[in-house]
Amino acid sequence: MSGIGSRMKRERELRGISLESVAKATKINIKILKLLEADEFSSLPSPVFVKGFLKSYSKHIGLDPNDAVLMYEDYLAKDKNSNLADTPNITAQKGNLLSRKHITIGILVFLFIALLLLFALFKKERGKDITTPTDLKKNLPSKINTKTAKRKGSHTLTFKASKVTWIRVVIDGGDTKEVILRPGDTVSWKAKKGFFLVVGNAGGVEMTFDGKPSKKIGEPGQVVKFSLPR
């Protein structure tokens, strides 16, 4: 077993996301999701479909889908090498050694290319997710409000959890923090200009911004992204 599915299951439970909500959002049969979490890849369809399942599952619970696919491809490569090493014939074993060397070189080349692609995707996604100071300035209600914010010096953001919730926050377009809150936990941040947030269980927290309680930001198990000030 690769441990990929068990890791994803642990991350899902930490975020307070139910398997049923994953099935509903991704349109993947819940029996397939259970096989994924149990690392029962031999009982699943071809690797092409498994990669698609892993991407959709990871994206819904807030993980990098490319990491999950790379782990699965590494598992497939190791499994293939293991099968090649089981041949008892001496001549076949020599051929397997040569094949294994070629496979190793191929894997190294593949991993190098995959890392380059992952780095490019990371830069692209980071550019989408992270709110720049210019974007934050555009999100402020008016020039008058901008001056008021500068005069006050900071914004204050507070979350109080009623359920297990994962939160990622980008402060002033730069400093990035991640926390997992459990029922009763409270966390606060300050910013000069504003925040960009990803909340993994929107129905599991109460939010207060600059001393004003907000309306419900989402449903239980829902992943939401937004900027403050809006």
NORLINQUI-V996067 format. One line per field, one symbol per residue. ss: DSSP state (@ for helix, = for strand, . for the rest). psi: psi as a letter, one per 30 degrees, with the letter a starting at -180 (. if undefined). burial: 1 if it has 16 or more other ideal C-beta (glycine too) atoms within 10 Angstrom, else 0. A space follows every 50 residues. Layout:
# NORLINQUI-V996067
ss: ???
psi: ???
burial: ???
This chain:
# NORLINQUI-V996067
ss: ...@@@@@@@@@@@....@@@@@@@@...@@@@@@@@...@@@...@@@@ @@@@@@@@@@@...@@@@@@@@@@@@@@@@@@@@.....@@@@@@@@@@@ @@@@@@@@@@@@@@@@@@@@@@@@@@@@@...@@@@@@@...@@@@@@@@ @@..=======...=======...=======....======...=====. .@@@=====..==..........=====..
psi: kffeeeeeeeeeeefgkleeeeeeefgkkfeeeeeefggiffflaleeee eeeeeeeeeeggljfeeeeeeeeeeeeeeeeeeeffkfkeeeeeeeeeee eeeeeeeeeeeeeeeeeeeeeeeeeeeeekkleeeeeefkeleeeeeeee eeflkkkkkkkflkkkkkkjkhgdkkkkljklkfkkkklkkeealkkjkf ifgglkkkkhfjkllkfalkfkkkkllkk.
burial: 00011011101101111010111011010001101110101000000001 10111111011110110111011110100000010000000000010000 00000010000001000100000000000010000100110000000010 00001011111101111111111000000110000010101011111111 111110101000000010001110001110
